[in-house]
Every structure is written in C-alpha cells, then in structure tokens.
Amino acid sequence: MNENLELEFVKELEKNQNIIHKVCRIYTNNLDEHNDLFQEISIQLWKAYKTFKGESKFSTWAYKVSLNTAISLFRKSSKNINTTSVDFAFIQFKYDEYNEEEEVKLKKMYQAIHQLNDIDKAFVFLYLEDKNYTEIAETLGLNEGNVRVKMNRIKTRLSKIVNS
C-alpha cells in the first residue's frame, strides 16, 4: 500500500476519531467493547479508504462506515463483537483516550438510547452530531421527508423513556 495513502488516512483518522468514539459509546456498554469496536471500525475505514473518492467530506464518509460497521457487527453477533484481523503495516496515530467522565451528564440519555433499535440509534447519533435532515438522509440513504418523520417519532419515544 502506498505510504502517502497511509499517512493521509492516519491524519484523517486522527482528526475524526471522535466520530468513532461516539458511535462506540452508543453501541457498546463497557470500555472493552468500546475499544474492540473502535479497532474494528478503524480497520473497516482503512480497508475501504482506497475507495473513498472525496465526493463527500471524510467525516460524512466515516459516519457512514462507522455506523454500518457497528450495526452489522451487532446484528451478526447479538452484541458480541468479533474483530477482524488485518495484515498491514499500520502507522501509529495519536489515540485520544475516551473520557467517560465527560459523558456523565448524558448517562440517562445514553441509557434511553441503548433501548432503541440499531437504526434508530444511528438517527439519534447523527442528530446529536448536529447533522441536519439533509445530511442524515444522505448518510443513511433515505429521503429527507422520511428522516423528519422518523426523528419526530424517535424524539417522542426517547422523551417517554427518559421521563418515565
């Protein structure tokens, strides 16, 4: 693999690793699962990077790959993550430790989010990332009208869960 491509990928991954951490936070329940999922998403991003054409922002593409990886793994394994071994010389990048203390205020909301199905979690994640309905629709491959209706239903359901 081209060393410049690897350096470019590592740079983008470092800039956007919080996207992956947030996906991991929504789809996992403990630090070990979080770290395993982070590694698996990173591997899937790397494997797919040569197909990234830059037609969208790296962050939008990373959301899509991250969410698809998390949803696929959890559907296949019933929340038991199996990681994939990839044989390549991966350049080390600066890994920012995930600080769960920063998320304490959101604990109740995350507990409610964990009760949602995998697809609804993806909607909430993108919404919490301040993505507009157009960006959510693009990322999830839906039309904007469907996204608006679905988000309203999810908000109502989360409100009921949090306030019960």
C-alpha positions in Angstrom: 0.0 0.0 0.0 1.2 3.5 -0.8 2.9 5.2 2.2 1.4 8.5 1.3 -2.1 7.0 1.3 -1.4 5.5 4.8 -0.2 8.9 6.1 -3.2 10.7 4.6 -5.5 8.1 6.2 -3.9 8.4 9.6 -4.2 12.2 9.5 -7.9 12.0 8.7 -8.5 9.3 11.3 -6.8 11.4 14.0 -8.9 14.4 13.1 -12.1 12.4 13.1 -11.6 9.8 15.8 -14.3 11.4 18.0 -16.8 10.3 15.4 -15.8 6.7 16.0 -15.7 7.2 19.8 -19.3 8.5 19.7 -20.5 5.6 17.6 -18.8 3.2 20.0 -20.4 4.9 23.0 -23.8 4.5 21.6 -23.4 0.8 20.5 -21.4 -0.6 23.5 -21.8 -0.9 27.2 -18.3 -1.1 28.6 -14.7 0.0 27.8 -13.5 -3.3 26.4 -16.4 -3.5 23.9 -15.8 0.2 23.1 -12.1 -0.4 22.4 -12.9 -3.5 20.3 -15.5 -1.7 18.2 -13.2 1.3 17.8 -10.5 -1.0 16.4 -12.9 -2.8 14.1 -14.3 0.5 12.7 -10.7 1.8 12.2 -9.9 -1.4 10.3 -13.0 -1.2 8.2 -12.3 2.5 7.4 -8.7 1.6 6.4 -9.9 -1.3 4.2 -12.4 1.0 2.5 -10.2 4.1 2.3 -8.9 3.3 -1.2 -12.5 3.6 -2.4 -13.0 7.0 -0.8 -13.2 9.4 -3.7 -13.6 12.6 -1.7 -17.1 13.3 -3.2 -18.2 14.0 0.4 -16.3 15.1 3.5 -14.2 12.4 5.1 -16.3 12.9 8.3 -19.5 12.1 6.4 -18.0 9.0 4.9 -16.5 8.0 8.3 -20.0 8.3 9.9 -21.5 6.0 7.3 -18.7 3.4 7.6 -18.7 3.6 11.4 -22.5 3.2 11.7 -22.7 0.4 9.1 -19.8 -1.5 10.9 -21.4 -1.1 14.3 -24.9 -2.1 13.1 -23.6 -5.1 11.1 -21.5 -6.4 14.0 -24.3 -6.1 16.5 -26.8 -7.7 14.2 -24.5 -10.6 13.5 -23.2 -11.2 17.0 -26.0 -10.1 19.3 -23.8 -7.6 21.0 -20.8 -9.9 21.0 -18.1 -8.2 18.9 -15.8 -10.3 16.8 -12.9 -8.4 15.5 -11.2 -8.9 12.1 -7.5 -9.4 11.8 -5.9 -7.4 9.0 -2.3 -7.9 7.9 -0.8 -4.5 7.1 1.9 -2.2 8.5 -0.3 0.3 10.2 1.3 3.6 11.1 0.7 4.5 14.7 -1.6 7.5 15.3 -2.2 9.5 18.4 -5.2 7.9 20.2 -7.1 10.2 22.5 -8.4 8.2 25.4 -12.1 8.2 25.8 -13.0 10.0 28.9 -16.3 8.6 30.3 -16.5 11.3 32.9 -17.2 13.9 30.2 -20.4 11.9 29.4 -21.8 11.7 33.0 -24.4 14.3 32.4 -25.7 12.3 29.4 -25.8 9.0 31.2 -29.6 8.9 31.4 -30.0 9.8 27.8 -27.5 7.2 26.7 -29.4 4.6 28.7 -32.5 5.6 26.8 -30.7 5.5 23.5 -29.5 1.9 24.3 -33.1 0.9 24.4 -33.6 1.9 20.8 -33.1 -0.4 17.8 -29.9 -0.2 15.8 -31.3 2.0 13.1 -32.9 4.4 15.5 -29.6 4.7 17.3 -28.0 5.8 14.1 -30.6 8.6 13.6 -30.1 9.8 17.2 -26.3 9.7 16.8 -26.3 11.9 13.7 -28.9 14.2 15.2 -26.7 14.7 18.3 -23.8 15.4 15.9 -25.8 18.4 14.7 -26.4 16.9 11.3 -29.3 18.5 9.5 -32.0 16.3 8.0 -30.4 16.5 4.6 -27.1 15.2 5.9 -28.8 12.5 7.9 -30.7 11.4 4.8 -27.5 11.4 2.7 -25.6 9.4 5.3 -28.4 6.8 5.8 -29.5 6.6 2.2 -33.1 7.8 2.9 -35.1 10.8 1.7 -35.4 13.9 3.8 -39.1 13.5 4.5 -38.7 10.0 5.9 -35.9 11.3 8.1 -38.1 14.1 9.5 -40.9 11.7 10.4 -38.6 9.1 11.9 -36.8 11.7 14.0 -40.0 13.0 15.4 -41.1 9.5 16.4 -37.7 8.8 18.0 -37.7 12.1 20.0 -41.2 11.2 21.3 -40.1 7.7 22.3 -36.8 9.0 24.0 -38.8 11.6 25.9 -41.1 8.9 27.2 -38.2 6.7 28.2 -36.2 9.5 29.9 -39.3 10.9 31.8 -40.6 7.5 33.0 
